[in-house]
Amino acid sequence: MSAASGDGLATIRLPPELEGVLASGHPWVYRDHLPERGRGLESGSWVRVEAGRAAAVGLADADGAIAVRLYRHARTGGPLARPDRAWLRDAVEAAVALRSPIAASGDDAYRLLYGEGDGLPGITADRYGRWAVIRTYAPSLRPDAGTAAAEVLATVAEAIGKAADLRGVLLADDTAAEEASTPHVLWGTAPPPRLTVRDGGRSMLVEFGVGQKTGLFLDQRENRRVVQAHAEGRSVLDLFSYTGAFSVAALAGGARTVTSVDVSAGALAAAERNVALLPGDAATRHRSHRADLMQGTPDALDGALRAHGEIADLVVLDPPSLARNKSQRHAAIRSFRRLNAAVLARLPEGGLLATASCTAQVSVDDFRGALAAAAQDAGVRARVLHEAGHPLDHPVPLHFPEGRYLTFVLLQVSRRG
């Protein structure tokens, strides 16, 4: 690391061949790209990064694969100040404005801030009614990381609260162990322990308690609409159902019967509570079944079908992330192939499979390839009726392919020769 630049920030000079990457606005500097003298970084310190004529300012992390998360980019030749409160407020207000079509629809559960996608790396913020939960996934942004982190978090929380007209903003630290991280108030007032929100026009319960999960995955909001639109009169099996958001969507769409399947008894109990919010006889058309679908998949799936009591002609397959790093990519692809093949083999003629990957290490092409192989393994033909990536509230910069993790595909099965 060199001496302080004219703007008072310590400067890291990267190899000239990285000029194009830095100039494109890529938000990360990988530790492998740092010169030896630039590796003694202090977490939570603002630094200037240069490569050729490109320059940027970001927050440094002492450990991990990502050494610096970049906030501001510019050509060299002039001062490049660290983000101040006004800059941070402008970024938050732009993010909130981007989501105005979602707010106008009446939904009040969606992602307000998607880190790198909104120019604020390392930070996400999810809206639940009149409250938001900020999550940080960079050591440099932990509350105890120093004055820079404290200033960023306080400014972002206040800006979100005011721009989105909220009552309170909480912080859940994703860099800590989940059981040790209870969200606490950064701005405004605390929410009630349990809150009803609107997701795709449907009511869902979220819980603010110990741990970081509220019970609703916001990135699948638009895909739940797709399932709802295709559910009328169908017999639906919701695999890895968690708290039943897809099950609720299917029931709202007129599904004849729905079975939620998950390994967690607590999640299934939450699914029952969510189904109970639907009007009419929806609760009588729903049942829950506990099973570990990752272990002994064919037998577990057959057990779920027996519990369902009839042939399912619409199956939702939304497993958790199957890889934490690149070394697990091939194993994840094999798991996707195995899971989808097991479902496709059991679908009737014309049956639908709504399948998703939230595994960042598995590309869109990887996932498509796994689905094609799964159909071949199952001895069926399948056609794509719908395919989606990230929704409006999870924007991905073109120059940052690492930011894309979600793929959703709706397949229809054919058994005719």
C-alpha positions, 0 to 999 in steps of 0.5 A: 500500500502506498502513501496517502493520496491527495484525497487523504486515502491510502492508495492500492495500485493494482496491475495495469491489466485490471484497468478495464475491470476497474473502469467498468465499475466492478464493485470488488477487488479480489485479494488475489489481485493485491500486490504484496505491499497492499495486503495489510489492510485494516477492516473498515478503512476507506482506501483508494484503488488504482489500475492504469487510469481507472480509480475507485474508493471502497471499504477494505476488509482484512480477511476473506476473498474480497479485499475491497468493496468499491463504492465510487469509481472515476478516472484518475487525475482528480480527487475521488472522495470517500462517500459522504452522508449526502452521497449515501442518501442519494444512493438509497433514495435512487434505490427506493425510487427504482422499487416504486412500481412494487410499492404502487402495486400494494405489496409491502414485502420486497428488497429495498437495497440490493448491495452491489446492484444499488451501488452500496456493496456489502449491504442489503435491506428488506422491507416488511410492512413499515419496517426494514431489516438491513443485513451486512455481509462484509466484516468492514460493515460490522457495527464494531468495525469502526467509525466508517461502518458506523457512519455508513450504517447510520446514514443508510438506515435513516435514509431508508426510513425516510425515503420509504416512509418506514417506522423503523429500520433494524440491523441483522449482522450476516457476518455473525453466527445466526443464533448470536445475531438478534436484529436490533433497531438502528433507526425509529422504533422496533416492530411487533414480534409478528407482522402480516405483510402483502406479497404478490397481493397475498397476506404472509406472516413474518417474524422478528425474533432471535436469528435473522430469517423472517420466514419469507424469501423476497426474491421469489415474489414474481415467481410465486405469481407464475405458480399462482397463474398456473395452479387452477384445478391442479394438484400441487406438491411444494418441495422445500416449502419452508413457510409455504409462500409457494403453497399459499400462491398455489392455493390463491390460484385455485389449486385443488389440493396442496401439500407443503413438504419441508424438513423443518417442523417449525417451518411447516407450522409457519406454513399452516399459519400462512395458509390460514390467512387465505379466505374461504376453504383454502386451509381444507385444501392444504396439508403438510408433510415433513421429509428430508428431501436431500437424503434418499430423494426418491424414497422421500419424494415417494413418501411425500406423494403418498402423503399428498394422496394423489398424483401431483401435476404441478410440483414446485422445487425450490431447494436451498443453496447447494454450494457455498463456494466454487469447489462445490459447484459440480456437486451442486449441479449433480444434486440439481440433476438428481432432484429434478430427475426424480420429480420429472419421472413422477409427473404425468403427461402435461404436468408442470415443474416449477424449479429454481436455483438460488446457488450463485456458483451454478450459472444459468447455462449450468442449470439448464444443462442439469435440467436437460440431463434430468429430463433425459434421466427421467425418460421424458421430454420437457419444454420451457414455458417460462424462465426468469432471473432476478426481479426488479428489486434484485438488480444485477449490473452487467459488469458484475455477473457474480451478482446473479444467483437466481434462476427460475424455470417452469417446465411442462412434461410430455411422455408422448413419442 
